[in-house]
Amino acid sequence: MRRVLLTLILFVQSASISSASELSVFHTSSVGSNRSISLSLATGGPARDPAFDFDVVIALSELDNGGSVLYRDAGRHQASVRCVSPAMVRINSADYPIDLSALPGADWKHDLWAALCKAPVS
């Protein structure tokens, strides 16, 4: 049942991402006084590894302070996310535990986890 619910959440989120003109930004970090780096969900789906809930591809963009894209990374940055305890994000073969008490914006891995695992369900 949990797998079906997570798949439904991701489907709805993917539909809203594809209908928007921009990617779904889950983390932004300032670089100097006039630039920022944005991390966005490019694609996603149910995880192939049963220990995880989602497999996603992350897009990276550099923006000026007006929001114009200065650079868009063409790489495919893949990650897997586990929502249940112990919450974690896997990048390549490295597992990163998620500090559930972290504040939004403090860590991009926490923000990725929150974007997928704490998505509102109506």
N, CA, C and O atoms as a MOPAC input file, in Angstrom:
PM7 MOZYME 1SCF
protein

 N      0.82300 1    -1.19300 1     0.00000 1
 C      0.00000 1     0.00000 1     0.00000 1
 C      0.87100 1     1.26100 1     0.00000 1
 O      0.58200 1     2.22400 1    -0.71100 1
 N      1.95000 1     1.24400 1     0.81300 1
 C      2.84200 1     2.40000 1     0.87200 1
 C      3.43700 1     2.66800 1    -0.50100 1
 O      3.55600 1     3.82300 1    -0.91200 1
 N      3.81400 1     1.60600 1    -1.21700 1
 C      4.42500 1     1.74100 1    -2.54100 1
 C      3.43600 1     2.37900 1    -3.52000 1
 O      3.82400 1     3.22300 1    -4.32800 1
 N      2.18500 1     1.98800 1    -3.45500 1
 C      1.16100 1     2.54200 1    -4.33600 1
 C      0.96000 1     4.02600 1    -4.03300 1
 O      0.87800 1     4.84200 1    -4.95100 1
 N      0.88300 1     4.37300 1    -2.75800 1
 C      0.70400 1     5.77300 1    -2.36900 1
 C      1.88800 1     6.62500 1    -2.81900 1
 O      1.69900 1     7.72400 1    -3.34100 1
 N      3.11000 1     6.12400 1    -2.61900 1
 C      4.29400 1     6.88300 1    -3.03700 1
 C      4.33900 1     7.05800 1    -4.54700 1
 O      4.72800 1     8.11700 1    -5.04100 1
 N      3.94100 1     6.01900 1    -5.28700 1
 C      3.91000 1     6.10800 1    -6.74200 1
 C      2.89900 1     7.15200 1    -7.18700 1
 O      3.16200 1     7.92400 1    -8.10900 1
 N      1.74200 1     7.17700 1    -6.53400 1
 C      0.71600 1     8.15700 1    -6.84900 1
 C      1.20700 1     9.57900 1    -6.56200 1
 O      0.99400 1    10.48300 1    -7.36900 1
 N      1.85700 1     9.77500 1    -5.42800 1
 C      2.39900 1    11.08900 1    -5.07400 1
 C      3.40200 1    11.54200 1    -6.12600 1
 O      3.35400 1    12.68100 1    -6.59100 1
 N      4.31200 1    10.64300 1    -6.49900 1
 C      5.32300 1    11.00200 1    -7.48800 1
 C      4.69200 1    11.29500 1    -8.84300 1
 O      5.12200 1    12.21000 1    -9.54600 1
 N      3.66200 1    10.51500 1    -9.21700 1
 C      2.98200 1    10.75500 1   -10.48700 1
 C      2.36000 1    12.14900 1   -10.50800 1
 O      2.50700 1    12.88200 1   -11.48600 1
 N      1.66700 1    12.51300 1    -9.43300 1
 C      1.03700 1    13.83300 1    -9.35900 1
 C      2.09800 1    14.92100 1    -9.38500 1
 O      1.93600 1    15.93200 1   -10.06900 1
 N      3.19800 1    14.71700 1    -8.63300 1
 C      4.27000 1    15.70600 1    -8.61300 1
 C      4.92100 1    15.80900 1    -9.99200 1
 O      5.22100 1    16.91200 1   -10.44700 1
 N      5.14500 1    14.67500 1   -10.66600 1
 C      5.75000 1    14.69300 1   -11.99600 1
 C      4.84700 1    15.40500 1   -12.99000 1
 O      5.32300 1    16.14400 1   -13.85200 1
 N      3.54000 1    15.18100 1   -12.86900 1
 C      2.59600 1    15.84700 1   -13.76600 1
 C      2.65200 1    17.35400 1   -13.56200 1
 O      2.61600 1    18.11200 1   -14.53100 1
 N      2.73900 1    17.79100 1   -12.31500 1
 C      2.80800 1    19.23000 1   -12.06700 1
 C      4.14300 1    19.79500 1   -12.52700 1
 O      4.20400 1    20.93800 1   -12.97900 1
 N      5.22100 1    19.00700 1   -12.41700 1
 C      6.52700 1    19.45500 1   -12.89700 1
 C      6.49600 1    19.62200 1   -14.40900 1
 O      6.96000 1    20.63500 1   -14.93300 1
 N      5.94900 1    18.62900 1   -15.11500 1
 C      5.96200 1    18.69100 1   -16.57100 1
 C      5.01700 1    19.76000 1   -17.10400 1
 O      5.23000 1    20.27500 1   -18.20200 1
 N      3.96900 1    20.10700 1   -16.34200 1
 C      3.06400 1    21.14300 1   -16.81300 1
 C      3.61300 1    22.54300 1   -16.54900 1
 O      3.16500 1    23.50900 1   -17.16700 1
 N      4.55900 1    22.65700 1   -15.65900 1
 C      5.15000 1    23.95700 1   -15.36700 1
 C      6.22000 1    24.27300 1   -16.39400 1
 O      6.78900 1    23.37200 1   -17.01000 1
 N      6.49300 1    25.57100 1   -16.57700 1
 C      7.51000 1    25.94900 1   -17.55800 1
 C      8.91000 1    25.74900 1   -17.00100 1
 O      9.87100 1    25.69000 1   -17.76800 1
 N      9.04500 1    25.64300 1   -15.69500 1
 C     10.34200 1    25.44900 1   -15.07700 1
 C     10.33400 1    24.15000 1   -14.28200 1
 O      9.27500 1    23.60800 1   -13.96800 1
 N     11.53400 1    23.65700 1   -13.95900 1
 C     11.64900 1    22.46400 1   -13.14400 1
 C     11.25900 1    22.77500 1   -11.70300 1
 O     11.23300 1    23.93500 1   -11.29100 1
 N     10.96000 1    21.73900 1   -10.95500 1
 C     10.57500 1    21.89900 1    -9.56000 1
 C     11.82000 1    22.05400 1    -8.69500 1
 O     12.50300 1    21.07300 1    -8.40000 1
 N     12.11500 1    23.28600 1    -8.28800 1
 C     13.29700 1    23.58000 1    -7.48400 1
 C     13.06400 1    23.09900 1    -6.06300 1
 O     12.04700 1    23.42400 1    -5.45000 1
 N     14.01800 1    22.31400 1    -5.53100 1
 C     13.89300 1    21.86500 1    -4.15200 1
 C     14.95800 1    22.46300 1    -3.24300 1
 O     14.84000 1    22.36400 1    -2.02100 1
 N     15.99900 1    23.08300 1    -3.80700 1
 C     17.04700 1    23.69000 1    -2.98000 1
 C     17.74000 1    24.79800 1    -3.76700 1
 O     18.03900 1    24.64800 1    -4.95100 1
 N     17.98600 1    25.90800 1    -3.08400 1
 C     18.73300 1    27.02200 1    -3.66900 1
 C     19.78000 1    27.47700 1    -2.67100 1
 O     19.51100 1    27.58700 1    -1.47500 1
 N     20.97800 1    27.74200 1    -3.17600 1
 C     22.07800 1    28.18600 1    -2.33100 1
 C     22.73100 1    29.40700 1    -2.96900 1
 O     23.01100 1    29.41000 1    -4.16800 1
 N     22.97300 1    30.44000 1    -2.17300 1
 C     23.61600 1    31.65900 1    -2.67100 1
 C     25.10100 1    31.42800 1    -2.88100 1
 O     25.76300 1    30.75300 1    -2.09300 1
 N     25.60700 1    32.00400 1    -3.96200 1
 C     27.03500 1    31.95900 1    -4.27200 1
 C     27.45300 1    33.39600 1    -4.52000 1
 O     27.20400 1    33.95300 1    -5.58900 1
 N     28.08300 1    33.98400 1    -3.53100 1
 C     28.42900 1    35.39100 1    -3.65200 1
 C     27.18600 1    36.25500 1    -3.49600 1
 O     26.15900 1    35.79000 1    -3.00300 1
 N     27.28000 1    37.50400 1    -3.91400 1
 C     26.16800 1    38.43200 1    -3.70700 1
 C     25.19700 1    38.49400 1    -4.87400 1
 O     24.10000 1    39.03300 1    -4.73400 1
 N     25.58400 1    37.94700 1    -6.02800 1
 C     24.70300 1    38.10100 1    -7.18900 1
 C     24.44200 1    36.81100 1    -7.96300 1
 O     23.99000 1    36.86100 1    -9.10700 1
 N     24.72000 1    35.66400 1    -7.35700 1
 C     24.47200 1    34.38900 1    -8.03700 1
 C     23.90300 1    33.37400 1    -7.06000 1
 O     24.08600 1    33.48400 1    -5.84700 1
 N     23.21200 1    32.38500 1    -7.60900 1
 C     22.72300 1    31.28000 1    -6.79200 1
 C     22.76000 1    30.00000 1    -7.61300 1
 O     22.76700 1    30.02900 1    -8.84300 1
 N     22.78400 1    28.89000 1    -6.91100 1
 C     22.73100 1    27.56700 1    -7.52100 1
 C     21.39700 1    26.95400 1    -7.12900 1
 O     21.04800 1    26.91800 1    -5.94900 1
 N     20.65400 1    26.47500 1    -8.11300 1
 C     19.37300 1    25.82800 1    -7.85700 1
 C     19.45800 1    24.35900 1    -8.23200 1
 O     19.98600 1    23.99900 1    -9.28500 1
 N     18.93200 1    23.52200 1    -7.35700 1
 C     18.80700 1    22.09700 1    -7.62100 1
 C     17.33100 1    21.79100 1    -7.83700 1
 O     16.48400 1    22.19800 1    -7.04100 1
 N     17.02300 1    21.07200 1    -8.91700 1
 C     15.64400 1    20.79700 1    -9.29800 1
 C     15.45400 1    19.32100 1    -9.57700 1
 O     16.40200 1    18.60900 1    -9.90800 1
 N     14.21700 1    18.86800 1    -9.44100 1
 C     13.86400 1    17.50700 1    -9.83700 1
 C     13.60700 1    17.51200 1   -11.33600 1
 O     12.66700 1    18.15200 1   -11.80700 1
 N     14.44300 1    16.79700 1   -12.08800 1
 C     14.27100 1    16.71800 1   -13.53500 1
 C     13.32900 1    15.57500 1   -13.89300 1
 O     12.40000 1    15.75800 1   -14.68000 1
 N     13.56100 1    14.41000 1   -13.32300 1
 C     12.69500 1    13.24700 1   -13.52400 1
 C     12.68800 1    12.42900 1   -12.25100 1
 O     13.54000 1    12.60100 1   -11.37900 1
 N     11.73000 1    11.54700 1   -12.15600 1
 C     11.65900 1    10.67800 1   -10.98500 1
 C     10.67200 1     9.55000 1   -11.19200 1
 O      9.82300 1     9.58800 1   -12.08200 1
 N     10.80900 1     8.55500 1   -10.35300 1
 C      9.90700 1     7.41000 1   -10.40000 1
 C     10.15200 1     6.51900 1    -9.20900 1
 O     11.01600 1     6.80100 1    -8.37800 1
 N      9.39700 1     5.44700 1    -9.12200 1
 C      9.61100 1     4.49500 1    -8.02500 1
 C     11.02600 1     3.91400 1    -8.09600 1
 O     11.56400 1     3.69700 1    -9.18100 1
 N     11.61000 1     3.66900 1    -6.94200 1
 C     12.98200 1     3.14600 1    -6.88800 1
 C     13.03700 1     1.70100 1    -7.36600 1
 O     12.11900 1     0.91500 1    -7.13100 1
 N     14.12700 1     1.37200 1    -8.03900 1
 C     14.35900 1    -0.02100 1    -8.43800 1
 C     14.80400 1    -0.85300 1    -7.24700 1
 O     14.46600 1    -2.03300 1    -7.15000 1
 N     15.55800 1    -0.24600 1    -6.34200 1
 C     16.01400 1    -0.92500 1    -5.12200 1
 C     14.88300 1    -0.87800 1    -4.10000 1
 O     14.43800 1     0.21100 1    -3.73600 1
 N     14.40500 1    -2.03500 1    -3.62600 1
 C     13.27500 1    -2.03600 1    -2.69100 1
 C     13.57000 1    -1.36300 1    -1.34900 1
 O     12.63900 1    -1.09900 1    -0.58800 1
 N     14.83000 1    -1.08100 1    -1.04000 1
 C     15.17900 1    -0.39100 1     0.20300 1
 C     14.91900 1     1.11000 1     0.10500 1
 O     14.98000 1     1.81300 1     1.11400 1
 N     14.63000 1     1.60800 1    -1.10000 1
 C     14.39500 1     3.02800 1    -1.32300 1
 C     13.01300 1     3.23500 1    -1.91000 1
 O     12.39000 1     2.29400 1    -2.40300 1
 N     12.53600 1     4.46800 1    -1.85500 1
 C     11.20500 1     4.79900 1    -2.35400 1
 C     11.22100 1     5.44900 1    -3.73400 1
 O     10.35200 1     5.17200 1    -4.56000 1
 N     12.20400 1     6.31100 1    -3.98600 1
 C     12.25700 1     7.05700 1    -5.24000 1
 C     13.64800 1     7.00700 1    -5.85900 1
 O     14.65700 1     6.99100 1    -5.15300 1
 N     13.68700 1     6.98300 1    -7.18700 1
 C     14.89000 1     7.24200 1    -7.96200 1
 C     14.62200 1     8.53700 1    -8.71900 1
 O     13.59300 1     8.66700 1    -9.38200 1
 N     15.53700 1     9.49200 1    -8.62500 1
 C     15.34000 1    10.78300 1    -9.26400 1
 C     16.59600 1    11.20400 1   -10.01800 1
 O     17.68900 1    10.68500 1    -9.78900 1
 N     16.40900 1    12.14400 1   -10.90700 1
 C     17.51500 1    12.81600 1   -11.58700 1
 C     17.43200 1    14.28200 1   -11.19700 1
 O     16.37800 1    14.91000 1   -11.29100 1
 N     18.57000 1    14.81600 1   -10.75500 1
 C     18.64600 1    16.18200 1   -10.27100 1
 C     19.29200 1    17.06500 1   -11.33400 1
 O     20.32000 1    16.70600 1   -11.90800 1
 N     18.68700 1    18.21300 1   -11.59100 1
 C     19.23900 1    19.20700 1   -12.51000 1
 C     19.85900 1    20.32800 1   -11.68600 1
 O     19.34100 1    20.69800 1   -10.63200 1
 N     20.96500 1    20.86100 1   -12.17600 1
 C     21.68500 1    21.93200 1   -11.48800 1
 C     21.76200 1    23.14100 1   -12.41400 1
 O     22.14800 1    23.02100 1   -13.57700 1
 N     21.38900 1    24.30800 1   -11.88500 1
 C     21.43800 1    25.54700 1   -12.66600 1
 C     22.06200 1    26.65400 1   -11.84100 1
 O     21.88200 1    26.71600 1   -10.62500 1
 N     22.79900 1    27.53200 1   -12.51700 1
 C     23.33200 1    28.73300 1   -11.88400 1
 C     22.51200 1    29.90600 1   -12.39200 1
 O     22.30200 1    30.05400 1   -13.59600 1
 N     22.04500 1    30.74800 1   -11.45600 1
 C     21.18500 1    31.87900 1   -11.79400 1
 C     21.81000 1    33.18300 1   -11.32800 1
 O     22.55700 1    33.21300 1   -10.35000 1
 N     21.49200 1    34.27700 1   -12.04700 1
 C     21.91400 1    35.58300 1   -11.53900 1
 C     20.85700 1    36.07200 1   -10.55400 1
 O     19.84100 1    35.40700 1   -10.35000 1
 N     21.09300 1    37.23400 1    -9.94200 1
 C     20.16100 1    37.69600 1    -8.91000 1
 C     18.80500 1    38.10800 1    -9.47200 1
 O     17.87300 1    38.34800 1    -8.70400 1
 N     18.67600 1    38.19400 1   -10.77500 1
 C     17.38600 1    38.47200 1   -11.41000 1
 C     16.62900 1    37.21600 1   -11.80000 1
 O     15.49300 1    37.29200 1   -12.27000 1
 N     17.25500 1    36.05400 1   -11.60500 1
 C     16.60300 1    34.78800 1   -11.92800 1
 C     16.91800 1    34.24700 1   -13.31200 1
 O     16.39700 1    33.20100 1   -13.70000 1
 N     17.76600 1    34.94600 1   -14.06300 1
 C     18.14200 1    34.46400 1   -15.39500 1
 C     19.16900 1    33.34100 1   -15.27000 1
 O     20.06900 1    33.40400 1   -14.43300 1
 N     19.02900 1    32.31800 1   -16.10600 1
 C     19.93800 1    31.18000 1   -16.07000 1
 C     21.26600 1    31.56700 1   -16.70400 1
 O     21.31500 1    31.97400 1   -17.86500 1
 N     22.34800 1    31.43700 1   -15.93000 1
 C     23.70100 1    31.68000 1   -16.42300 1
 C     24.32100 1    30.39400 1   -16.94600 1
 O     25.09800 1    30.40600 1   -17.90100 1
 N     23.96900 1    29.28500 1   -16.30800 1
 C     24.54600 1    27.98900 1   -16.67100 1
 C     23.56400 1    26.89300 1   -16.26900 1
 O     22.99300 1    26.93000 1   -15.17900 1
 N     23.37500 1    25.92400 1   -17.15300 1
 C     22.56200 1    24.76000 1   -16.84200 1
 C     23.42300 1    23.52500 1   -17.09300 1
 O     23.85700 1    23.27900 1   -18.21900 1
 N     23.66300 1    22.75700 1   -16.04500 1
 C     24.49400 1    21.56100 1   -16.13300 1
 C     23.75800 1    20.50000 1   -16.95200 1
 O     22.59700 1    20.19200 1   -16.68400 1
 N     24.43800 1    19.95500 1   -17.93700 1
 C     23.83200 1    18.94000 1   -18.79400 1
 C     23.95200 1    17.53200 1   -18.20000 1
 O     23.43300 1    16.57600 1   -18.77700 1
 N     24.62800 1    17.39300 1   -17.06200 1
 C     24.81200 1    16.07700 1   -16.44500 1
 C     23.52900 1    15.51300 1   -15.87200 1
 O     22.58400 1    16.24400 1   -15.57500 1
 N     23.51700 1    14.19300 1   -15.72100 1
 C     22.38100 1    13.49600 1   -15.10500 1
 C     22.82500 1    13.05300 1   -13.72000 1
 O     23.52100 1    12.04800 1   -13.57400 1
 N     22.42200 1    13.79800 1   -12.71900 1
 C     22.81400 1    13.52400 1   -11.34000 1
 C     21.72700 1    12.67300 1   -10.68900 1
 O     20.66400 1    13.17200 1   -10.32000 1
 N     22.01300 1    11.38900 1   -10.55800 1
 C     21.01400 1    10.44500 1   -10.06300 1
 C     21.11700 1    10.26900 1    -8.55900 1
 O     22.20500 1    10.30300 1    -7.98300 1
 N     19.96200 1    10.07900 1    -7.93600 1
 C     19.89200 1     9.85700 1    -6.49300 1
 C     18.71300 1     8.94100 1    -6.20100 1
 O     17.75300 1     8.87000 1    -6.96700 1
 N     18.80900 1     8.23800 1    -5.07100 1
 C     17.70300 1     7.43400 1    -4.55400 1
 C     17.36100 1     7.98200 1    -3.18000 1
 O     18.23900 1     8.42500 1    -2.44000 1
 N     16.07300 1     7.94900 1    -2.84500 1
 C     15.59700 1     8.52500 1    -1.59200 1
 C     14.76300 1     7.49100 1    -0.84200 1
 O     13.87700 1     6.85400 1    -1.41100 1
 N     15.06500 1     7.33800 1     0.45500 1
 C     14.25100 1     6.49200 1     1.33100 1
 C     13.51400 1     7.41200 1     2.29400 1
 O     14.13500 1     8.21000 1     2.99600 1
 N     12.19300 1     7.29900 1     2.32700 1
 C     11.36800 1     8.16800 1     3.17100 1
 C     11.28300 1     7.67200 1     4.60300 1
 O     11.27500 1     8.47600 1     5.53500 1
 N     11.21900 1     6.36000 1     4.79300 1
 C     11.01100 1     5.80000 1     6.13100 1
 C     12.33600 1     5.66100 1     6.86400 1
 O     13.40800 1     5.74400 1     6.26500 1
 N     12.24300 1     5.45100 1     8.14900 1
 C     13.43700 1     5.34900 1     8.99700 1
 C     14.25000 1     4.10200 1     8.66000 1
 O     13.68400 1     3.01900 1     8.51700 1
 N     15.55400 1     4.23800 1     8.53300 1
 C     16.31200 1     5.48300 1     8.60700 1
 C     16.24200 1     6.23400 1     7.27800 1
 O     16.59600 1     5.69500 1     6.22900 1
 N     15.78500 1     7.47400 1     7.33600 1
 C     15.67200 1     8.30400 1     6.14200 1
 C     17.06900 1     8.52200 1     5.56900 1
 O     18.02500 1     8.78300 1     6.30000 1
 N     17.16500 1     8.40900 1     4.23700 1
 C     18.48400 1     8.62900 1     3.62000 1
 C     18.36800 1     8.94400 1     2.14900 1
 O     17.34600 1     8.70400 1     1.50700 1
 N     19.46300 1     9.49600 1     1.63800 1
 C     19.63200 1     9.75800 1     0.21100 1
 C     20.88000 1     9.00900 1    -0.22400 1
 O     21.91500 1     9.08000 1     0.43800 1
 N     20.78500 1     8.28900 1    -1.34000 1
 C     21.92900 1     7.56500 1    -1.90300 1
 C     22.36000 1     8.27300 1    -3.18200 1
 O     21.56500 1     8.48900 1    -4.09600 1
 N     23.64000 1     8.62800 1    -3.21800 1
 C     24.26600 1     9.20800 1    -4.40800 1
 C     25.37100 1     8.23900 1    -4.80500 1
 O     26.26000 1     7.94300 1    -4.00700 1
 N     25.31500 1     7.74500 1    -6.04200 1
 C     26.21900 1     6.68000 1    -6.47800 1
 C     26.06900 1     5.52700 1    -5.48600 1
 O     24.96800 1     4.99200 1    -5.35900 1
 N     27.09600 1     5.13200 1    -4.79700 1
 C     26.96800 1     4.03500 1    -3.83400 1
 C     27.08800 1     4.52200 1    -2.39100 1
 O     27.17100 1     3.71000 1    -1.46900 1
 N     27.10000 1     5.83900 1    -2.19000 1
 C     27.22900 1     6.40200 1    -0.84100 1
 C     25.85900 1     6.73800 1    -0.27100 1
 O     25.05200 1     7.40200 1    -0.92200 1
 N     25.59900 1     6.27500 1     0.94900 1
 C     24.34700 1     6.55700 1     1.64700 1
 C     24.56100 1     7.70000 1     2.63400 1
 O     25.50600 1     7.68300 1     3.42300 1
 N     23.67100 1     8.69700 1     2.58100 1
 C     23.74900 1     9.85400 1     3.45500 1
 C     22.50600 1     9.88400 1     4.33800 1
 O     21.39900 1    10.08600 1     3.83800 1
 N     22.67500 1     9.68500 1     5.65200 1
 C     21.51400 1     9.76000 1     6.54500 1
 C     20.96200 1    11.17700 1     6.57100 1
 O     21.70700 1    12.15100 1     6.45800 1
 N     19.65300 1    11.27700 1     6.72100 1
 C     18.98700 1    12.57500 1     6.73200 1
 C     18.66500 1    12.96800 1     8.16800 1
 O     18.03800 1    12.21100 1     8.90900 1
 N     19.10200 1    14.15300 1     8.54300 1
 C     18.78600 1    14.71100 1     9.85100 1
 C     17.39700 1    15.33400 1     9.74500 1
 O     17.23800 1    16.41600 1     9.18000 1
 N     16.40000 1    14.65300 1    10.28500 1
 C     15.02400 1    15.11800 1    10.15700 1
 C     14.76700 1    16.42300 1    10.89200 1
 O     13.76200 1    17.08600 1    10.63800 1
 N     15.66000 1    16.80200 1    11.79800 1
 C     15.48100 1    18.05900 1    12.52300 1
 C     16.13900 1    19.24500 1    11.80900 1
 O     16.04400 1    20.37800 1    12.28000 1
 N     16.80100 1    18.99500 1    10.68200 1
 C     17.46400 1    20.07800 1     9.94500 1
 C     16.43400 1    21.08300 1     9.43100 1
 O     15.31100 1    20.71900 1     9.08100 1
 N     16.83200 1    22.33400 1     9.39400 1
 C     15.96700 1    23.38600 1     8.86900 1
 C     16.00000 1    23.38700 1     7.34900 1
 O     17.03700 1    23.07300 1     6.76300 1
 N     14.89200 1    23.73200 1     6.69200 1
 C     14.88600 1    23.81900 1     5.23400 1
 C     15.98000 1    24.77200 1     4.74800 1
 O     16.18400 1    25.84600 1     5.31500 1
 N     16.67100 1    24.36100 1     3.69700 1
 C     17.72400 1    25.18600 1     3.11800 1
 C     19.10200 1    24.93600 1     3.67900 1
 O     20.09100 1    25.39700 1     3.10900 1
 N     19.19400 1    24.20500 1     4.80200 1
 C     20.49700 1    23.96700 1     5.42800 1
 C     21.30800 1    22.91100 1     4.69200 1
 O     22.53400 1    23.00000 1     4.64200 1
 N     20.64100 1    21.91300 1     4.12000 1
 C     21.33500 1    20.80600 1     3.45400 1
 C     20.50500 1    20.36400 1     2.25500 1
 O     19.31100 1    20.09800 1     2.39300 1
 N     21.12200 1    20.28400 1     1.08200 1
 C     20.37200 1    19.94600 1    -0.11600 1
 C     19.80200 1    18.53500 1    -0.06000 1
 O     18.73700 1    18.28100 1    -0.62400 1
 N     20.48600 1    17.61500 1     0.60800 1
 C     19.97400 1    16.24200 1     0.69200 1
 C     18.69900 1    16.20100 1     1.53900 1
 O     17.75400 1    15.48600 1     1.20700 1
 N     18.67700 1    16.96600 1     2.62500 1
 C     17.46100 1    17.05700 1     3.44500 1
 C     16.32400 1    17.67400 1     2.62400 1
 O     15.18400 1    17.21300 1     2.68900 1
 N     16.63900 1    18.71200 1     1.85700 1
 C     15.61100 1    19.37300 1     1.05000 1
 C     15.06800 1    18.44800 1    -0.03800 1
 O     13.87600 1    18.48600 1    -0.34000 1
 N     15.93100 1    17.61700 1    -0.63100 1
 C     15.47700 1    16.62600 1    -1.60400 1
 C     14.54100 1    15.62900 1    -0.93200 1
 O     13.45600 1    15.34400 1    -1.44000 1
 N     14.96600 1    15.10200 1     0.21300 1
 C     14.14400 1    14.15300 1     0.97700 1
 C     12.78500 1    14.78600 1     1.30200 1
 O     11.74400 1    14.16000 1     1.10400 1
 N     12.79800 1    16.02100 1     1.79800 1
 C     11.54800 1    16.69100 1     2.17900 1
 C     10.64200 1    16.92200 1     0.97900 1
 O      9.42600 1    16.76900 1     1.08800 1
 N     11.21100 1    17.28700 1    -0.15800 1
 C     10.41000 1    17.54600 1    -1.35600 1
 C      9.65100 1    16.29500 1    -1.79100 1
 O      8.52300 1    16.38300 1    -2.27600 1
 N     10.27200 1    15.13900 1    -1.61700 1
 C      9.63200 1    13.89500 1    -2.04400 1
 C      8.81800 1    13.23600 1    -0.93200 1
 O      7.72800 1    12.72000 1    -1.18000 1
 N      9.33700 1    13.25200 1     0.27200 1
 C      8.73500 1    12.46200 1     1.35200 1
 C      7.74200 1    13.23400 1     2.19900 1
 O      6.92800 1    12.63200 1     2.90000 1
 N      7.79400 1    14.54000 1     2.14800 1
 C      6.86100 1    15.34400 1     2.92700 1
 C      5.89700 1    16.09400 1     2.03100 1
 O      5.28400 1    17.07800 1     2.44300 1
 N      5.76700 1    15.61700 1     0.79100 1
 C      4.85300 1    16.25600 1    -0.16800 1
 C      3.42900 1    16.15400 1     0.36800 1
 O      3.01800 1    15.09200 1     0.83500 1
 N      2.68000 1    17.24200 1     0.30500 1
 C      1.29400 1    17.20100 1     0.80300 1
 C      0.44000 1    16.26000 1    -0.04200 1
 O      0.57700 1    16.19200 1    -1.26400 1
 N     -0.42800 1    15.55100 1     0.63000 1
 C     -1.35300 1    14.63600 1    -0.03600 1
 C     -2.75600 1    15.15300 1     0.21000 1
 O     -3.14100 1    15.39100 1     1.35500 1
 N     -3.53300 1    15.33200 1    -0.86800 1
 C     -4.89400 1    15.83800 1    -0.67400 1
 C     -5.91400 1    14.76100 1    -0.89300 1
 O     -7.11300 1    15.01100 1    -0.77100 1

